[in-house]
């Protein structure tokens, strides 16, 4: 069940043309399952061009029904139970050009 789909404001790099914001998706499980993720830019940020700033890195993690958090890095496989929530935060884009003064 999709419980959140939102914009990660402030995650785009800063520059003459700011990078785009990432998004946050949260999926809550209603029955036991195996979930998997394969993604990029969870350790290395998206780069800017021509002096533009980097975007923010993304995150993948599971929030267990008891509130515990399990980080998955850029790729992983995890067993989930009813009430667990899988959160995917995509990275922000890099900016283009130096910020105007």
Phi and psi in degrees as GROMACS dihedral restraints (atoms count N, CA, C in turn):
[ dihedral_restraints ]
;  ai    aj    ak    al  type     phi  dphi    fc
    3     4     5     6     1   -74.0    20    10
    4     5     6     7     1   117.6    20    10
    6     7     8     9     1  -105.0    20    10
    7     8     9    10     1   -17.1    20    10
    9    10    11    12     1  -154.6    20    10
   10    11    12    13     1   139.8    20    10
   12    13    14    15     1  -146.2    20    10
   13    14    15    16     1   102.8    20    10
   15    16    17    18     1  -142.1    20    10
   16    17    18    19     1   165.2    20    10
   18    19    20    21     1   -85.6    20    10
   19    20    21    22     1   136.5    20    10
   21    22    23    24     1   -89.8    20    10
   22    23    24    25     1    83.3    20    10
   24    25    26    27     1   -59.2    20    10
   25    26    27    28     1   142.9    20    10
   27    28    29    30     1    81.2    20    10
   28    29    30    31     1     9.2    20    10
   30    31    32    33     1   -94.5    20    10
   31    32    33    34     1   -12.5    20    10
   33    34    35    36     1   -78.0    20    10
   34    35    36    37     1   147.0    20    10
   36    37    38    39     1   -63.8    20    10
   37    38    39    40     1   155.5    20    10
   39    40    41    42     1   -98.8    20    10
   40    41    42    43     1   138.2    20    10
   42    43    44    45     1  -177.6    20    10
   43    44    45    46     1  -166.0    20    10
   45    46    47    48     1   -59.6    20    10
   46    47    48    49     1   -41.8    20    10
   48    49    50    51     1  -122.0    20    10
   49    50    51    52     1   106.2    20    10
   51    52    53    54     1   -62.1    20    10
   52    53    54    55     1   150.4    20    10
   54    55    56    57     1   -73.6    20    10
   55    56    57    58     1   159.7    20    10
   57    58    59    60     1   -73.8    20    10
   58    59    60    61     1   153.2    20    10
   60    61    62    63     1   -78.4    20    10
   61    62    63    64     1   148.7    20    10
   63    64    65    66     1   -79.2    20    10
   64    65    66    67     1   178.7    20    10
   66    67    68    69     1  -125.8    20    10
   67    68    69    70     1   163.5    20    10
   69    70    71    72     1  -125.2    20    10
   70    71    72    73     1   124.9    20    10
   72    73    74    75     1  -121.0    20    10
   73    74    75    76     1   136.6    20    10
   75    76    77    78     1  -128.1    20    10
   76    77    78    79     1   125.0    20    10
   78    79    80    81     1  -119.5    20    10
   79    80    81    82     1   119.4    20    10
   81    82    83    84     1   -96.8    20    10
   82    83    84    85     1   135.2    20    10
   84    85    86    87     1   -91.3    20    10
   85    86    87    88     1   141.0    20    10
   87    88    89    90     1  -105.8    20    10
   88    89    90    91     1    -9.1    20    10
   90    91    92    93     1  -151.0    20    10
   91    92    93    94     1   162.4    20    10
   93    94    95    96     1   -62.5    20    10
   94    95    96    97     1   137.6    20    10
   96    97    98    99     1  -153.4    20    10
   97    98    99   100     1   174.0    20    10
   99   100   101   102     1  -112.7    20    10
  100   101   102   103     1   125.3    20    10
  102   103   104   105     1  -114.0    20    10
  103   104   105   106     1   144.7    20    10
  105   106   107   108     1  -135.4    20    10
  106   107   108   109     1   152.7    20    10
  108   109   110   111     1  -143.1    20    10
  109   110   111   112     1   141.3    20    10
  111   112   113   114     1  -136.9    20    10
  112   113   114   115     1   116.6    20    10
  114   115   116   117     1  -149.1    20    10
  115   116   117   118     1   171.1    20    10
  117   118   119   120     1  -122.3    20    10
  118   119   120   121     1   168.1    20    10
  120   121   122   123     1    59.0    20    10
  121   122   123   124     1    43.9    20    10
  123   124   125   126     1   -99.6    20    10
  124   125   126   127     1   -17.1    20    10
  126   127   128   129     1  -119.2    20    10
  127   128   129   130     1   -39.9    20    10
  129   130   131   132     1  -105.1    20    10
  130   131   132   133     1   121.5    20    10
  132   133   134   135     1   -70.3    20    10
  133   134   135   136     1   158.3    20    10
  135   136   137   138     1   -67.6    20    10
  136   137   138   139     1   135.6    20    10
  138   139   140   141     1   -86.2    20    10
  139   140   141   142     1   154.5    20    10
  141   142   143   144     1   -93.7    20    10
  142   143   144   145     1   166.1    20    10
  144   145   146   147     1  -121.0    20    10
  145   146   147   148     1   150.4    20    10
  147   148   149   150     1    53.3    20    10
  148   149   150   151     1    40.4    20    10
  150   151   152   153     1    91.1    20    10
  151   152   153   154     1     2.0    20    10
  153   154   155   156     1   -74.8    20    10
  154   155   156   157     1   153.1    20    10
  156   157   158   159     1   -79.0    20    10
  157   158   159   160     1   160.3    20    10
  159   160   161   162     1   -72.4    20    10
  160   161   162   163     1   154.0    20    10
  162   163   164   165     1   -85.6    20    10
  163   164   165   166     1   166.0    20    10
  165   166   167   168     1   -75.3    20    10
  166   167   168   169     1   149.7    20    10
  168   169   170   171     1   -74.3    20    10
  169   170   171   172     1   160.4    20    10
  171   172   173   174     1   -92.8    20    10
  172   173   174   175     1   175.1    20    10
  174   175   176   177     1  -143.9    20    10
  175   176   177   178     1   147.6    20    10
  177   178   179   180     1  -132.9    20    10
  178   179   180   181     1   127.7    20    10
  180   181   182   183     1  -159.5    20    10
  181   182   183   184     1   162.5    20    10
  183   184   185   186     1  -114.2    20    10
  184   185   186   187     1   132.4    20    10
  186   187   188   189     1  -103.1    20    10
  187   188   189   190     1   114.1    20    10
  189   190   191   192     1   -70.9    20    10
  190   191   192   193     1   160.6    20    10
  192   193   194   195     1   -57.5    20    10
  193   194   195   196     1   -27.7    20    10
  195   196   197   198     1   -86.7    20    10
  196   197   198   199     1     3.1    20    10
  198   199   200   201     1    96.0    20    10
  199   200   201   202     1   -10.1    20    10
  201   202   203   204     1   -67.9    20    10
  202   203   204   205     1   145.4    20    10
  204   205   206   207     1  -110.7    20    10
  205   206   207   208     1   134.7    20    10
  207   208   209   210     1  -122.3    20    10
  208   209   210   211     1   110.3    20    10
  210   211   212   213     1   -77.5    20    10
  211   212   213   214     1   142.2    20    10
  213   214   215   216     1  -113.3    20    10
  214   215   216   217     1    -8.6    20    10
  216   217   218   219     1    68.9    20    10
  217   218   219   220     1  -152.2    20    10
  219   220   221   222     1   -84.9    20    10
  220   221   222   223     1   -16.7    20    10
  222   223   224   225     1  -150.5    20    10
  223   224   225   226     1   147.7    20    10
  225   226   227   228     1  -180.0    20    10
  226   227   228   229     1   167.3    20    10
  228   229   230   231     1  -134.8    20    10
  229   230   231   232     1   136.9    20    10
  231   232   233   234     1  -148.6    20    10
  232   233   234   235     1   142.1    20    10
  234   235   236   237     1   -84.9    20    10
  235   236   237   238     1   133.7    20    10
  237   238   239   240     1  -122.4    20    10
  238   239   240   241     1   151.6    20    10
  240   241   242   243     1  -116.9    20    10
  241   242   243   244     1   166.3    20    10
  243   244   245   246     1   -54.6    20    10
  244   245   246   247     1   132.8    20    10
  246   247   248   249     1    95.8    20    10
  247   248   249   250     1   -15.9    20    10
  249   250   251   252     1   -74.1    20    10
  250   251   252   253     1   147.4    20    10
  252   253   254   255     1  -123.9    20    10
  253   254   255   256     1   126.3    20    10
  255   256   257   258     1   -95.1    20    10
  256   257   258   259     1   121.6    20    10
  258   259   260   261     1  -112.0    20    10
  259   260   261   262     1   129.5    20    10
  261   262   263   264     1  -120.7    20    10
  262   263   264   265     1   118.8    20    10
  264   265   266   267     1  -114.4    20    10
  265   266   267   268     1   111.3    20    10
  267   268   269   270     1   -78.5    20    10
  268   269   270   271     1   154.5    20    10
  270   271   272   273     1   -72.0    20    10
  271   272   273   274     1   158.8    20    10
  273   274   275   276     1   -83.7    20    10
  274   275   276   277     1   156.7    20    10
  276   277   278   279     1   -82.7    20    10
  277   278   279   280     1   154.9    20    10
  279   280   281   282     1   -76.0    20    10
  280   281   282   283     1   152.5    20    10
  282   283   284   285     1   -87.4    20    10
  283   284   285   286     1   166.4    20    10
  285   286   287   288     1  -119.4    20    10
  286   287   288   289     1   128.7    20    10
  288   289   290   291     1    81.2    20    10
  289   290   291   292     1   153.4    20    10
  291   292   293   294     1   -70.3    20    10
  292   293   294   295     1   144.6    20    10
  294   295   296   297     1   -63.5    20    10
  295   296   297   298     1   139.6    20    10
  297   298   299   300     1   -73.0    20    10
  298   299   300   301     1   145.6    20    10
